[in-house]
């Protein structure tokens, strides 16, 4: 199809309108980012349109372009109403002609009311979409940008108007018409869910940094965050999911750029997989990011506190001190690197009569001589007190942040 860039081909099909907008935006030369090319084009056109408006223009009023057509519609309908009213007295009440005339007069009245309501909606929608475009709050996924491109054209009065006998509005493009009630919706960026996701990342990092214990898939906190995120996406629907994927609001990372995720997006768009499956892919991917964030917090945790908390300073001026600090460091590292239910690296640091395992609930169960003495939350610093005690580390060498919380949870004799 040859496109004359000096004239506008108006399409009411969002995909066609998007493709034409892309052609016009790039002058047929193509672009590595079609969505941003079309977005830049319609923002420039919107800016030019707004410059033509008086500063105090009320956007809820009927646009000048359509006033003549609306005036003609109202004039014709009023004339028809007056004509019917003039002959009504001559008709027999209850007769077929009488009922038909009354019905027509009621239809005319209803068309006036319907037309007024439709233009109120038109004005309100125009104001909202212009504000959202100017404030850069519209979500960036391709389908949404195609819808916004069409709506921007409609509310910039680039289409001819059609009013049917019932007062319903339609907008006429070169490839057909679209009714006011059939105009597509559009989504905005979901800042609330993005903020919650960012907070999750900060929380798991800080927890790892403070406690020295990293998040794991068996930890209850992992399931809590995962379920909260799934619920938030379900409540927000497709727009929330697409905003998370395309808008880069969480750590400035555009998840949709990941080839694996993009493949799943394509499968969703083609109807191959349901919404819930794409949602789970996104949540699982993000939970993987949180696991890394948690381990980074543990990695960046200052080790100097352990080495300077006991008497003697430094790494220990005596063999006893050096042994205590070494055991503390080995226990901290082993706990931070627990993966799944494998606790062998931790268990080997304790006497042979001490045995350990990770329960299905993600708790560390400690046994002594084959008898369970308790199960402890791996994300709770108090668990380190238990481990230091069973390892025989004198509390005077414990890290300050652990020692100050010491409550003798087991009091082993």
TORKOL-4160 file (C-alpha; in steps of 0.2 Angstrom, whole numbers, padded with zeros to 4 digits, m for minus):
413
<pt num="1" X="0000" Y="0000" Z="0000"/>
<pt num="2" X="0007" Y="0017" Z="m0005"/>
<pt num="3" X="0005" Y="0030" Z="0008"/>
<pt num="4" X="0005" Y="0049" Z="0005"/>
<pt num="5" X="0013" Y="0057" Z="0020"/>
<pt num="6" X="0005" Y="0074" Z="0016"/>
<pt num="7" X="m0013" Y="0067" Z="0018"/>
<pt num="8" X="m0020" Y="0057" Z="0032"/>
<pt num="9" X="m0028" Y="0040" Z="0030"/>
<pt num="10" X="m0040" Y="0038" Z="0044"/>
<pt num="11" X="m0043" Y="0020" Z="0050"/>
<pt num="12" X="m0055" Y="0015" Z="0064"/>
<pt num="13" X="m0046" Y="m0002" Z="0066"/>
<pt num="14" X="m0033" Y="0000" Z="0080"/>
<pt num="15" X="m0020" Y="m0011" Z="0072"/>
<pt num="16" X="m0022" Y="m0003" Z="0055"/>
<pt num="17" X="m0022" Y="0014" Z="0063"/>
<pt num="18" X="m0006" Y="0009" Z="0072"/>
<pt num="19" X="0003" Y="0003" Z="0057"/>
<pt num="20" X="m0002" Y="0019" Z="0047"/>
<pt num="21" X="0004" Y="0029" Z="0062"/>
<pt num="22" X="0021" Y="0020" Z="0061"/>
<pt num="23" X="0023" Y="0023" Z="0043"/>
<pt num="24" X="0019" Y="0041" Z="0045"/>
<pt num="25" X="0030" Y="0043" Z="0060"/>
<pt num="26" X="0045" Y="0035" Z="0051"/>
<pt num="27" X="0041" Y="0041" Z="0034"/>
<pt num="28" X="0042" Y="0023" Z="0028"/>
<pt num="29" X="0060" Y="0021" Z="0034"/>
<pt num="30" X="0056" Y="0009" Z="0049"/>
<pt num="31" X="0061" Y="0009" Z="0067"/>
<pt num="32" X="0069" Y="m0002" Z="0079"/>
<pt num="33" X="0055" Y="0003" Z="0092"/>
<pt num="34" X="0038" Y="0004" Z="0083"/>
<pt num="35" X="0028" Y="0008" Z="0099"/>
<pt num="36" X="0039" Y="0022" Z="0104"/>
<pt num="37" X="0039" Y="0029" Z="0086"/>
<pt num="38" X="0020" Y="0030" Z="0086"/>
<pt num="39" X="0019" Y="0036" Z="0104"/>
<pt num="40" X="0031" Y="0051" Z="0099"/>
<pt num="41" X="0021" Y="0055" Z="0084"/>
<pt num="42" X="0004" Y="0056" Z="0092"/>
<pt num="43" X="0011" Y="0066" Z="0107"/>
<pt num="44" X="0018" Y="0078" Z="0094"/>
<pt num="45" X="0001" Y="0079" Z="0085"/>
<pt num="46" X="m0008" Y="0081" Z="0102"/>
<pt num="47" X="0004" Y="0095" Z="0107"/>
<pt num="48" X="0000" Y="0104" Z="0090"/>
<pt num="49" X="m0018" Y="0102" Z="0093"/>
<pt num="50" X="m0018" Y="0109" Z="0111"/>
<pt num="51" X="m0009" Y="0125" Z="0105"/>
<pt num="52" X="m0024" Y="0129" Z="0094"/>
<pt num="53" X="m0036" Y="0129" Z="0109"/>
<pt num="54" X="m0039" Y="0145" Z="0120"/>
<pt num="55" X="m0032" Y="0143" Z="0137"/>
<pt num="56" X="m0049" Y="0144" Z="0146"/>
<pt num="57" X="m0057" Y="0132" Z="0133"/>
<pt num="58" X="m0069" Y="0120" Z="0142"/>
<pt num="59" X="m0066" Y="0103" Z="0134"/>
<pt num="60" X="m0083" Y="0096" Z="0140"/>
<pt num="61" X="m0091" Y="0108" Z="0127"/>
<pt num="62" X="m0095" Y="0102" Z="0109"/>
<pt num="63" X="m0081" Y="0105" Z="0097"/>
<pt num="64" X="m0083" Y="0118" Z="0084"/>
<pt num="65" X="m0080" Y="0105" Z="0070"/>
<pt num="66" X="m0096" Y="0096" Z="0075"/>
<pt num="67" X="m0107" Y="0110" Z="0080"/>
<pt num="68" X="m0114" Y="0113" Z="0063"/>
<pt num="69" X="m0119" Y="0095" Z="0060"/>
<pt num="70" X="m0126" Y="0094" Z="0078"/>
<pt num="71" X="m0136" Y="0110" Z="0075"/>
<pt num="72" X="m0143" Y="0103" Z="0059"/>
<pt num="73" X="m0148" Y="0087" Z="0067"/>
<pt num="74" X="m0157" Y="0096" Z="0081"/>
<pt num="75" X="m0166" Y="0107" Z="0069"/>
<pt num="76" X="m0172" Y="0093" Z="0058"/>
<pt num="77" X="m0178" Y="0083" Z="0073"/>
<pt num="78" X="m0187" Y="0098" Z="0081"/>
<pt num="79" X="m0196" Y="0101" Z="0064"/>
<pt num="80" X="m0201" Y="0083" Z="0064"/>
<pt num="81" X="m0207" Y="0084" Z="0082"/>
<pt num="82" X="m0217" Y="0100" Z="0078"/>
<pt num="83" X="m0225" Y="0092" Z="0063"/>
<pt num="84" X="m0230" Y="0077" Z="0073"/>
<pt num="85" X="m0237" Y="0088" Z="0087"/>
<pt num="86" X="m0247" Y="0097" Z="0074"/>
<pt num="87" X="m0256" Y="0082" Z="0068"/>
<pt num="88" X="m0258" Y="0073" Z="0084"/>
<pt num="89" X="m0275" Y="0082" Z="0089"/>
<pt num="90" X="m0282" Y="0076" Z="0072"/>
<pt num="91" X="m0279" Y="0058" Z="0076"/>
<pt num="92" X="m0290" Y="0046" Z="0086"/>
<pt num="93" X="m0283" Y="0042" Z="0103"/>
<pt num="94" X="m0277" Y="0024" Z="0103"/>
<pt num="95" X="m0277" Y="0022" Z="0084"/>
<pt num="96" X="m0262" Y="0015" Z="0076"/>
<pt num="97" X="m0257" Y="0032" Z="0068"/>
<pt num="98" X="m0259" Y="0040" Z="0085"/>
<pt num="99" X="m0248" Y="0028" Z="0094"/>
<pt num="100" X="m0235" Y="0028" Z="0080"/>
<pt num="101" X="m0235" Y="0047" Z="0080"/>
<pt num="102" X="m0233" Y="0047" Z="0100"/>
<pt num="103" X="m0219" Y="0034" Z="0099"/>
<pt num="104" X="m0210" Y="0045" Z="0086"/>
<pt num="105" X="m0211" Y="0060" Z="0097"/>
<pt num="106" X="m0204" Y="0051" Z="0112"/>
<pt num="107" X="m0190" Y="0044" Z="0101"/>
<pt num="108" X="m0185" Y="0062" Z="0096"/>
<pt num="109" X="m0185" Y="0067" Z="0114"/>
<pt num="110" X="m0175" Y="0052" Z="0119"/>
<pt num="111" X="m0162" Y="0056" Z="0104"/>
<pt num="112" X="m0159" Y="0073" Z="0111"/>
<pt num="113" X="m0156" Y="0066" Z="0129"/>
<pt num="114" X="m0145" Y="0053" Z="0122"/>
<pt num="115" X="m0135" Y="0065" Z="0111"/>
<pt num="116" X="m0132" Y="0076" Z="0126"/>
<pt num="117" X="m0126" Y="0061" Z="0137"/>
<pt num="118" X="m0114" Y="0055" Z="0123"/>
<pt num="119" X="m0106" Y="0072" Z="0121"/>
<pt num="120" X="m0104" Y="0073" Z="0140"/>
<pt num="121" X="m0095" Y="0057" Z="0139"/>
<pt num="122" X="m0085" Y="0063" Z="0124"/>
<pt num="123" X="m0079" Y="0078" Z="0133"/>
<pt num="124" X="m0075" Y="0069" Z="0150"/>
<pt num="125" X="m0065" Y="0056" Z="0140"/>
<pt num="126" X="m0056" Y="0069" Z="0130"/>
<pt num="127" X="m0050" Y="0078" Z="0146"/>
<pt num="128" X="m0044" Y="0062" Z="0154"/>
<pt num="129" X="m0035" Y="0055" Z="0139"/>
<pt num="130" X="m0026" Y="0071" Z="0136"/>
<pt num="131" X="m0020" Y="0072" Z="0154"/>
<pt num="132" X="m0014" Y="0054" Z="0154"/>
<pt num="133" X="m0004" Y="0056" Z="0138"/>
<pt num="134" X="0003" Y="0073" Z="0144"/>
<pt num="135" X="0008" Y="0066" Z="0161"/>
<pt num="136" X="0016" Y="0050" Z="0153"/>
<pt num="137" X="0005" Y="0039" Z="0163"/>
<pt num="138" X="m0001" Y="0028" Z="0149"/>
<pt num="139" X="0005" Y="0010" Z="0149"/>
<pt num="140" X="0018" Y="0006" Z="0135"/>
<pt num="141" X="0013" Y="m0011" Z="0129"/>
<pt num="142" X="0009" Y="m0012" Z="0110"/>
<pt num="143" X="m0009" Y="m0015" Z="0111"/>
<pt num="144" X="m0012" Y="m0001" Z="0123"/>
<pt num="145" X="m0002" Y="0011" Z="0112"/>
<pt num="146" X="m0012" Y="0006" Z="0097"/>
<pt num="147" X="m0029" Y="0010" Z="0106"/>
<pt num="148" X="m0022" Y="0027" Z="0113"/>
<pt num="149" X="m0017" Y="0031" Z="0095"/>
<pt num="150" X="m0034" Y="0029" Z="0089"/>
<pt num="151" X="m0042" Y="0038" Z="0104"/>
<pt num="152" X="m0031" Y="0052" Z="0102"/>
<pt num="153" X="m0037" Y="0054" Z="0084"/>
<pt num="154" X="m0055" Y="0053" Z="0089"/>
<pt num="155" X="m0053" Y="0066" Z="0102"/>
<pt num="156" X="m0043" Y="0077" Z="0091"/>
<pt num="157" X="m0058" Y="0078" Z="0080"/>
<pt num="158" X="m0048" Y="0070" Z="0065"/>
<pt num="159" X="m0064" Y="0060" Z="0060"/>
<pt num="160" X="m0080" Y="0065" Z="0053"/>
<pt num="161" X="m0095" Y="0063" Z="0064"/>
<pt num="162" X="m0111" Y="0053" Z="0061"/>
<pt num="163" X="m0127" Y="0054" Z="0071"/>
<pt num="164" X="m0140" Y="0041" Z="0070"/>
<pt num="165" X="m0159" Y="0044" Z="0073"/>
<pt num="166" X="m0157" Y="0038" Z="0091"/>
<pt num="167" X="m0143" Y="0052" Z="0094"/>
<pt num="168" X="m0129" Y="0039" Z="0095"/>
<pt num="169" X="m0112" Y="0045" Z="0089"/>
<pt num="170" X="m0101" Y="0036" Z="0076"/>
<pt num="171" X="m0084" Y="0042" Z="0069"/>
<pt num="172" X="m0080" Y="0039" Z="0051"/>
<pt num="173" X="m0064" Y="0033" Z="0044"/>
<pt num="174" X="m0058" Y="0029" Z="0027"/>
<pt num="175" X="m0061" Y="0010" Z="0031"/>
<pt num="176" X="m0077" Y="0011" Z="0040"/>
<pt num="177" X="m0085" Y="0018" Z="0056"/>
<pt num="178" X="m0084" Y="0015" Z="0074"/>
<pt num="179" X="m0098" Y="0019" Z="0087"/>
<pt num="180" X="m0094" Y="0029" Z="0102"/>
<pt num="181" X="m0099" Y="0014" Z="0113"/>
<pt num="182" X="m0086" Y="0003" Z="0104"/>
<pt num="183" X="m0071" Y="0014" Z="0106"/>
<pt num="184" X="m0057" Y="0004" Z="0114"/>
<pt num="185" X="m0052" Y="0007" Z="0132"/>
<pt num="186" X="m0034" Y="0010" Z="0137"/>
<pt num="187" X="m0023" Y="0006" Z="0153"/>
<pt num="188" X="m0012" Y="0017" Z="0163"/>
<pt num="189" X="0004" Y="0012" Z="0172"/>
<pt num="190" X="0001" Y="0003" Z="0188"/>
<pt num="191" X="0011" Y="0012" Z="0201"/>
<pt num="192" X="0004" Y="0004" Z="0216"/>
<pt num="193" X="0008" Y="m0013" Z="0212"/>
<pt num="194" X="0026" Y="m0008" Z="0206"/>
<pt num="195" X="0028" Y="0001" Z="0222"/>
<pt num="196" X="0023" Y="m0015" Z="0232"/>
<pt num="197" X="0036" Y="m0025" Z="0221"/>
<pt num="198" X="0050" Y="m0013" Z="0225"/>
<pt num="199" X="0046" Y="m0013" Z="0243"/>
<pt num="200" X="0047" Y="m0032" Z="0243"/>
<pt num="201" X="0064" Y="m0031" Z="0235"/>
<pt num="202" X="0070" Y="m0019" Z="0248"/>
<pt num="203" X="0063" Y="m0029" Z="0263"/>
<pt num="204" X="0071" Y="m0045" Z="0258"/>
<pt num="205" X="0088" Y="m0037" Z="0255"/>
<pt num="206" X="0087" Y="m0028" Z="0272"/>
<pt num="207" X="0082" Y="m0045" Z="0280"/>
<pt num="208" X="0097" Y="m0053" Z="0273"/>
<pt num="209" X="0108" Y="m0039" Z="0277"/>
<pt num="210" X="0102" Y="m0038" Z="0296"/>
<pt num="211" X="0100" Y="m0057" Z="0299"/>
<pt num="212" X="0113" Y="m0065" Z="0288"/>
<pt num="213" X="0099" Y="m0077" Z="0282"/>
<pt num="214" X="0094" Y="m0077" Z="0264"/>
<pt num="215" X="0076" Y="m0080" Z="0257"/>
<pt num="216" X="0073" Y="m0098" Z="0251"/>
<pt num="217" X="0059" Y="m0106" Z="0241"/>
<pt num="218" X="0055" Y="m0116" Z="0257"/>
<pt num="219" X="0053" Y="m0101" Z="0268"/>
<pt num="220" X="0035" Y="m0095" Z="0272"/>
<pt num="221" X="0040" Y="m0077" Z="0267"/>
<pt num="222" X="0043" Y="m0083" Z="0250"/>
<pt num="223" X="0025" Y="m0090" Z="0248"/>
<pt num="224" X="0018" Y="m0075" Z="0256"/>
<pt num="225" X="0026" Y="m0063" Z="0244"/>
<pt num="226" X="0021" Y="m0074" Z="0229"/>
<pt num="227" X="0003" Y="m0075" Z="0234"/>
<pt num="228" X="0002" Y="m0057" Z="0238"/>
<pt num="229" X="0009" Y="m0053" Z="0220"/>
<pt num="230" X="m0003" Y="m0065" Z="0212"/>
<pt num="231" X="m0018" Y="m0057" Z="0221"/>
<pt num="232" X="m0013" Y="m0040" Z="0216"/>
<pt num="233" X="m0011" Y="m0045" Z="0197"/>
<pt num="234" X="m0028" Y="m0054" Z="0197"/>
<pt num="235" X="m0036" Y="m0039" Z="0205"/>
<pt num="236" X="m0028" Y="m0027" Z="0192"/>
<pt num="237" X="m0031" Y="m0039" Z="0177"/>
<pt num="238" X="m0023" Y="m0038" Z="0161"/>
<pt num="239" X="m0017" Y="m0020" Z="0162"/>
<pt num="240" X="m0008" Y="m0023" Z="0178"/>
<pt num="241" X="0001" Y="m0038" Z="0171"/>
<pt num="242" X="0006" Y="m0029" Z="0155"/>
<pt num="243" X="0011" Y="m0014" Z="0165"/>
<pt num="244" X="0023" Y="m0024" Z="0176"/>
<pt num="245" X="0030" Y="m0032" Z="0160"/>
<pt num="246" X="0032" Y="m0017" Z="0149"/>
<pt num="247" X="0033" Y="m0001" Z="0159"/>
<pt num="248" X="0050" Y="m0003" Z="0168"/>
<pt num="249" X="0043" Y="0003" Z="0185"/>
<pt num="250" X="0052" Y="m0010" Z="0196"/>
<pt num="251" X="0071" Y="m0007" Z="0196"/>
<pt num="252" X="0070" Y="0001" Z="0179"/>
<pt num="253" X="0070" Y="m0017" Z="0172"/>
<pt num="254" X="0058" Y="m0020" Z="0157"/>
<pt num="255" X="0053" Y="m0038" Z="0160"/>
<pt num="256" X="0046" Y="m0040" Z="0143"/>
<pt num="257" X="0064" Y="m0038" Z="0135"/>
<pt num="258" X="0068" Y="m0056" Z="0142"/>
<pt num="259" X="0067" Y="m0067" Z="0127"/>
<pt num="260" X="0059" Y="m0081" Z="0137"/>
<pt num="261" X="0046" Y="m0070" Z="0144"/>
<pt num="262" X="0043" Y="m0062" Z="0127"/>
<pt num="263" X="0039" Y="m0079" Z="0121"/>
<pt num="264" X="0026" Y="m0082" Z="0134"/>
<pt num="265" X="0018" Y="m0065" Z="0130"/>
<pt num="266" X="0017" Y="m0070" Z="0112"/>
<pt num="267" X="0009" Y="m0086" Z="0117"/>
<pt num="268" X="m0004" Y="m0076" Z="0128"/>
<pt num="269" X="m0008" Y="m0064" Z="0114"/>
<pt num="270" X="m0011" Y="m0078" Z="0102"/>
<pt num="271" X="m0023" Y="m0087" Z="0114"/>
<pt num="272" X="m0011" Y="m0101" Z="0117"/>
<pt num="273" X="m0010" Y="m0099" Z="0136"/>
<pt num="274" X="m0022" Y="m0092" Z="0148"/>
<pt num="275" X="m0020" Y="m0076" Z="0159"/>
<pt num="276" X="m0016" Y="m0086" Z="0175"/>
<pt num="277" X="m0001" Y="m0095" Z="0166"/>
<pt num="278" X="0007" Y="m0079" Z="0160"/>
<pt num="279" X="0004" Y="m0072" Z="0177"/>
<pt num="280" X="0013" Y="m0086" Z="0186"/>
<pt num="281" X="0028" Y="m0084" Z="0174"/>
<pt num="282" X="0030" Y="m0066" Z="0179"/>
<pt num="283" X="0028" Y="m0070" Z="0197"/>
<pt num="284" X="0041" Y="m0084" Z="0197"/>
<pt num="285" X="0053" Y="m0073" Z="0187"/>
<pt num="286" X="0051" Y="m0059" Z="0200"/>
<pt num="287" X="0053" Y="m0071" Z="0215"/>
<pt num="288" X="0069" Y="m0077" Z="0207"/>
<pt num="289" X="0075" Y="m0059" Z="0207"/>
<pt num="290" X="0070" Y="m0058" Z="0226"/>
<pt num="291" X="0080" Y="m0073" Z="0230"/>
<pt num="292" X="0096" Y="m0065" Z="0222"/>
<pt num="293" X="0092" Y="m0048" Z="0231"/>
<pt num="294" X="0091" Y="m0058" Z="0248"/>
<pt num="295" X="0108" Y="m0066" Z="0245"/>
<pt num="296" X="0115" Y="m0050" Z="0240"/>
<pt num="297" X="0110" Y="m0043" Z="0257"/>
<pt num="298" X="0118" Y="m0057" Z="0266"/>
<pt num="299" X="0134" Y="m0055" Z="0255"/>
<pt num="300" X="0135" Y="m0037" Z="0259"/>
<pt num="301" X="0132" Y="m0039" Z="0278"/>
<pt num="302" X="0147" Y="m0032" Z="0287"/>
<pt num="303" X="0158" Y="m0046" Z="0294"/>
<pt num="304" X="0168" Y="m0035" Z="0305"/>
<pt num="305" X="0155" Y="m0035" Z="0319"/>
<pt num="306" X="0158" Y="m0053" Z="0322"/>
<pt num="307" X="0177" Y="m0051" Z="0322"/>
<pt num="308" X="0176" Y="m0036" Z="0334"/>
<pt num="309" X="0162" Y="m0040" Z="0346"/>
<pt num="310" X="0173" Y="m0051" Z="0358"/>
<pt num="311" X="0187" Y="m0047" Z="0370"/>
<pt num="312" X="0204" Y="m0046" Z="0362"/>
<pt num="313" X="0198" Y="m0036" Z="0346"/>
<pt num="314" X="0203" Y="m0040" Z="0328"/>
<pt num="315" X="0201" Y="m0058" Z="0323"/>
<pt num="316" X="0206" Y="m0064" Z="0341"/>
<pt num="317" X="0222" Y="m0062" Z="0350"/>
<pt num="318" X="0221" Y="m0080" Z="0357"/>
<pt num="319" X="0218" Y="m0097" Z="0350"/>
<pt num="320" X="0201" Y="m0098" Z="0360"/>
<pt num="321" X="0195" Y="m0081" Z="0352"/>
<pt num="322" X="0201" Y="m0086" Z="0335"/>
<pt num="323" X="0192" Y="m0102" Z="0336"/>
<pt num="324" X="0176" Y="m0094" Z="0342"/>
<pt num="325" X="0176" Y="m0081" Z="0328"/>
<pt num="326" X="0180" Y="m0094" Z="0315"/>
<pt num="327" X="0165" Y="m0105" Z="0321"/>
<pt num="328" X="0153" Y="m0090" Z="0321"/>
<pt num="329" X="0158" Y="m0086" Z="0303"/>
<pt num="330" X="0156" Y="m0104" Z="0297"/>
<pt num="331" X="0139" Y="m0105" Z="0305"/>
<pt num="332" X="0134" Y="m0088" Z="0297"/>
<pt num="333" X="0139" Y="m0093" Z="0280"/>
<pt num="334" X="0132" Y="m0111" Z="0281"/>
<pt num="335" X="0115" Y="m0104" Z="0286"/>
<pt num="336" X="0115" Y="m0090" Z="0273"/>
<pt num="337" X="0119" Y="m0103" Z="0259"/>
<pt num="338" X="0105" Y="m0116" Z="0264"/>
<pt num="339" X="0097" Y="m0122" Z="0248"/>
<pt num="340" X="0081" Y="m0132" Z="0249"/>
<pt num="341" X="0082" Y="m0145" Z="0262"/>
<pt num="342" X="0101" Y="m0148" Z="0261"/>
<pt num="343" X="0109" Y="m0143" Z="0278"/>
<pt num="344" X="0124" Y="m0155" Z="0277"/>
<pt num="345" X="0136" Y="m0140" Z="0277"/>
<pt num="346" X="0129" Y="m0133" Z="0293"/>
<pt num="347" X="0126" Y="m0150" Z="0302"/>
<pt num="348" X="0145" Y="m0154" Z="0300"/>
<pt num="349" X="0150" Y="m0140" Z="0311"/>
<pt num="350" X="0141" Y="m0147" Z="0326"/>
<pt num="351" X="0145" Y="m0162" Z="0338"/>
<pt num="352" X="0139" Y="m0179" Z="0331"/>
<pt num="353" X="0125" Y="m0180" Z="0343"/>
<pt num="354" X="0117" Y="m0165" Z="0335"/>
<pt num="355" X="0106" Y="m0168" Z="0319"/>
<pt num="356" X="0097" Y="m0155" Z="0309"/>
<pt num="357" X="0084" Y="m0155" Z="0294"/>
<pt num="358" X="0073" Y="m0142" Z="0286"/>
<pt num="359" X="0054" Y="m0146" Z="0288"/>
<pt num="360" X="0041" Y="m0144" Z="0274"/>
<pt num="361" X="0037" Y="m0127" Z="0282"/>
<pt num="362" X="0054" Y="m0121" Z="0279"/>
<pt num="363" X="0059" Y="m0122" Z="0298"/>
<pt num="364" X="0076" Y="m0128" Z="0304"/>
<pt num="365" X="0073" Y="m0143" Z="0316"/>
<pt num="366" X="0086" Y="m0147" Z="0328"/>
<pt num="367" X="0088" Y="m0164" Z="0336"/>
<pt num="368" X="0099" Y="m0170" Z="0350"/>
<pt num="369" X="0104" Y="m0188" Z="0352"/>
<pt num="370" X="0089" Y="m0192" Z="0340"/>
<pt num="371" X="0076" Y="m0182" Z="0349"/>
<pt num="372" X="0069" Y="m0166" Z="0342"/>
<pt num="373" X="0072" Y="m0151" Z="0353"/>
<pt num="374" X="0063" Y="m0138" Z="0342"/>
<pt num="375" X="0061" Y="m0130" Z="0325"/>
<pt num="376" X="0066" Y="m0113" Z="0321"/>
<pt num="377" X="0063" Y="m0099" Z="0308"/>
<pt num="378" X="0079" Y="m0097" Z="0297"/>
<pt num="379" X="0075" Y="m0079" Z="0295"/>
<pt num="380" X="0074" Y="m0075" Z="0314"/>
<pt num="381" X="0091" Y="m0070" Z="0321"/>
<pt num="382" X="0086" Y="m0079" Z="0337"/>
<pt num="383" X="0089" Y="m0095" Z="0328"/>
<pt num="384" X="0108" Y="m0090" Z="0328"/>
<pt num="385" X="0108" Y="m0090" Z="0347"/>
<pt num="386" X="0102" Y="m0108" Z="0347"/>
<pt num="387" X="0116" Y="m0113" Z="0334"/>
<pt num="388" X="0130" Y="m0104" Z="0343"/>
<pt num="389" X="0125" Y="m0112" Z="0359"/>
<pt num="390" X="0125" Y="m0130" Z="0352"/>
<pt num="391" X="0141" Y="m0126" Z="0344"/>
<pt num="392" X="0148" Y="m0122" Z="0361"/>
<pt num="393" X="0152" Y="m0103" Z="0357"/>
<pt num="394" X="0154" Y="m0093" Z="0372"/>
<pt num="395" X="0141" Y="m0078" Z="0372"/>
<pt num="396" X="0154" Y="m0066" Z="0375"/>
<pt num="397" X="0160" Y="m0069" Z="0357"/>
<pt num="398" X="0143" Y="m0067" Z="0349"/>
<pt num="399" X="0140" Y="m0053" Z="0336"/>
<pt num="400" X="0133" Y="m0038" Z="0345"/>
<pt num="401" X="0117" Y="m0038" Z="0335"/>
<pt num="402" X="0113" Y="m0057" Z="0340"/>
<pt num="403" X="0120" Y="m0056" Z="0358"/>
<pt num="404" X="0108" Y="m0041" Z="0363"/>
<pt num="405" X="0093" Y="m0052" Z="0358"/>
<pt num="406" X="0099" Y="m0067" Z="0367"/>
<pt num="407" X="0085" Y="m0075" Z="0377"/>
<pt num="408" X="0092" Y="m0092" Z="0381"/>
<pt num="409" X="0079" Y="m0101" Z="0370"/>
<pt num="410" X="0084" Y="m0118" Z="0374"/>
<pt num="411" X="0095" Y="m0117" Z="0389"/>
<pt num="412" X="0104" Y="m0133" Z="0385"/>
<pt num="413" X="0113" Y="m0141" Z="0400"/>
